[in-house]
Amino acid sequence: MAVEVYVSFDHDDQKQVDSFNLFKKNSKHLLDFHDHYFKELSTSGEEKFIKCQLNDNHSKLVREEILKKFEKCSKLVVLIGDTTHKNNWVEWEVNNFYKKKESLFSGKAWKSIRGVSLEGFDKAIKPKALECRSMSVLAWDLEVLDKWIEEDANL
């Protein structure tokens, strides 16, 4: 059975995240990435993408969209690279996913969140939000990640 998974990451790690896309293409699970961008029409009518900061005027719509996605997802994977621990969006996503799951599965929400070190970043600092809110961080091993996604899929 396909498990819906929200994937949180720092956009500064985009190169490494791209290698994770192979897992996404080959996975039987539904992995949902969100890019923290919003579309705006230019005066010429063309769409342009603008990356919004967590607390700017445009982020409210992005945050609402992410919270809606959390409704459908049973797991959260945080891809950890060099700068992930500094990313406000990642912290916000972990904290809000945890709150959502904790309200549904009191005392078990941490089982639905997992950090994964991107390939070559085993020593990267994990985001503070993962402390006490997740299982231990996995090294880059997509088979182990796939097994974890299958575990307790209903959380």
C-alpha positions as a printed NumPy array, in Angstrom:
array([[  0.   ,   0.   ,   0.   ],
       [  1.32 ,   3.451,  -0.884],
       [  2.125,   5.662,   2.074],
       [  1.968,   9.427,   1.6  ],
       [  5.165,  11.092,   2.769],
       [  5.984,  14.781,   3.034],
       [  9.648,  15.552,   2.292],
       [ 11.194,  18.58 ,   3.968],
       [ 14.56 ,  19.949,   2.825],
       [ 16.693,  23.062,   2.52 ],
       [ 16.722,  24.447,  -1.018],
       [ 20.417,  25.24 ,  -0.67 ],
       [ 20.908,  21.449,  -0.831],
       [ 19.074,  21.16 ,  -4.161],
       [ 21.909,  19.279,  -5.918],
       [ 21.914,  16.552,  -3.308],
       [ 18.122,  16.511,  -3.121],
       [ 18.017,  15.841,  -6.862],
       [ 19.624,  12.451,  -6.235],
       [ 16.728,  11.686,  -3.868],
       [ 14.359,  12.166,  -6.812],
       [ 15.471,   8.767,  -8.135],
       [ 13.972,   7.249,  -4.992],
       [ 10.829,   9.262,  -5.6  ],
       [ 10.502,   7.928,  -9.152],
       [ 11.131,   4.317,  -8.13 ],
       [  9.153,   4.349,  -4.897],
       [  5.758,   2.789,  -4.439],
       [  5.083,   5.535,  -1.908],
       [  3.662,   8.971,  -2.625],
       [  6.42 ,  11.453,  -1.805],
       [  5.422,  15.098,  -1.72 ],
       [  8.018,  17.846,  -1.993],
       [  7.11 ,  21.484,  -1.455],
       [  9.348,  24.224,  -2.693],
       [  8.318,  27.335,  -0.674],
       [  7.827,  29.341,  -3.837],
       [  4.734,  31.132,  -4.964],
       [  3.747,  32.195,  -8.465],
       [  3.226,  35.795,  -9.36 ],
       [  2.177,  37.199, -12.708],
       [  4.501,  39.787, -14.162],
       [  3.158,  42.826, -16.001],
       [  3.698,  40.925, -19.254],
       [  1.437,  38.124, -17.992],
       [  4.264,  35.608, -17.482],
       [  4.453,  33.559, -14.319],
       [  7.514,  34.096, -12.191],
       [  8.445,  32.122,  -9.121],
       [  9.401,  33.947,  -5.959],
       [ 10.885,  32.153,  -2.968],
       [  9.18 ,  33.414,   0.138],
       [ 10.618,  33.623,   3.611],
       [  8.725,  32.02 ,   6.472],
       [  7.409,  35.288,   7.886],
       [  6.873,  37.421,   4.782],
       [  3.448,  38.438,   3.451],
       [  3.266,  35.626,   0.901],
       [  4.195,  32.811,   3.255],
       [  0.715,  32.531,   4.787],
       [ -0.626,  30.917,   1.612],
       [  2.372,  28.596,   1.379],
       [  2.021,  27.581,   5.04 ],
       [ -1.706,  26.901,   4.592],
       [ -0.964,  24.72 ,   1.561],
       [  1.666,  22.764,   3.499],
       [ -0.719,  22.218,   6.432],
       [ -3.307,  20.817,   3.997],
       [ -0.681,  18.398,   2.686],
       [  0.073,  17.299,   6.245],
       [ -3.561,  16.168,   6.509],
       [ -2.909,  13.539,   3.826],
       [  0.601,  12.477,   4.818],
       [  1.356,   9.902,   7.454],
       [  5.135,  10.38 ,   7.486],
       [  7.619,  13.255,   7.311],
       [ 11.15 ,  12.788,   5.972],
       [ 13.698,  15.545,   6.524],
       [ 16.606,  15.448,   4.087],
       [ 19.664,  16.723,   5.977],
       [ 22.532,  18.485,   4.246],
       [ 25.081,  21.118,   5.272],
       [ 22.675,  23.982,   5.961],
       [ 19.415,  22.214,   6.805],
       [ 19.817,  22.977,  10.525],
       [ 19.666,  26.728,   9.74 ],
       [ 16.506,  26.587,   7.635],
       [ 13.43 ,  28.179,   9.255],
       [ 11.038,  26.405,   6.881],
       [ 12.379,  22.966,   7.87 ],
       [ 12.012,  23.827,  11.568],
       [  8.462,  25.074,  10.97 ],
       [  7.505,  21.964,   8.958],
       [  8.865,  19.539,  11.564],
       [  7.221,  21.38 ,  14.479],
       [  3.845,  21.663,  12.752],
       [  3.827,  18.095,  11.427],
       [  4.656,  16.899,  14.939],
       [  1.831,  18.972,  16.477],
       [ -0.633,  17.623,  13.924],
       [  0.327,  13.98 ,  14.52 ],
       [  0.621,  14.383,  18.296],
       [ -2.981,  15.625,  18.424],
       [ -4.044,  12.436,  16.639],
       [ -1.637,   9.886,  18.115],
       [ -0.678,  11.138,  21.55 ],
       [  2.798,  10.017,  22.535],
       [  3.532,   8.4  ,  19.154],
       [  4.041,  11.359,  16.812],
       [  7.828,  11.019,  16.937],
       [  7.512,   7.657,  15.137],
       [  6.199,   9.421,  12.024],
       [  9.212,  11.752,  11.562],
       [ 12.653,  10.728,  10.339],
       [ 15.747,  12.641,   9.308],
       [ 17.89 ,  11.219,   6.52 ],
       [ 21.424,  12.448,   5.921],
       [ 21.908,  13.232,   2.265],
       [ 24.604,  11.196,   0.566],
       [ 28.003,  12.424,   1.732],
       [ 26.569,  14.452,   4.639],
       [ 26.598,  11.896,   7.467],
       [ 28.199,  14.428,   9.822],
       [ 25.753,  17.262,   9.022],
       [ 24.066,  18.953,  11.969],
       [ 20.441,  17.919,  12.334],
       [ 17.725,  20.573,  12.76 ],
       [ 16.843,  21.325,  16.406],
       [ 13.207,  20.509,  15.734],
       [ 14.146,  16.848,  15.211],
       [ 15.403,  16.558,  18.795],
       [ 12.794,  14.631,  20.82 ],
       [ 10.374,  14.789,  17.869],
       [ 11.722,  12.058,  15.646],
       [ 13.382,   8.71 ,  15.392],
       [ 17.162,   8.645,  15.006],
       [ 18.625,  10.085,  11.809],
       [ 19.266,   7.539,   9.086],
       [ 22.408,   7.464,   7.015],
       [ 21.864,   7.561,   3.251],
       [ 20.305,   4.139,   2.654],
       [ 17.156,   4.214,   0.576],
       [ 16.254,   0.584,   1.308],
       [ 16.252,   1.286,   5.058],
       [ 14.206,   4.441,   4.454],
       [ 11.686,   2.475,   2.414],
       [ 11.331,  -0.078,   5.243],
       [ 10.803,   2.714,   7.779],
       [  8.088,   4.268,   5.604],
       [  6.272,   0.93 ,   5.631],
       [  6.427,   0.629,   9.452],
       [  3.46 ,   1.985,  11.383],
       [  2.052,   3.405,   8.155],
       [ -1.165,   4.446,   9.87 ],
       [  0.482,   6.935,  12.222]])
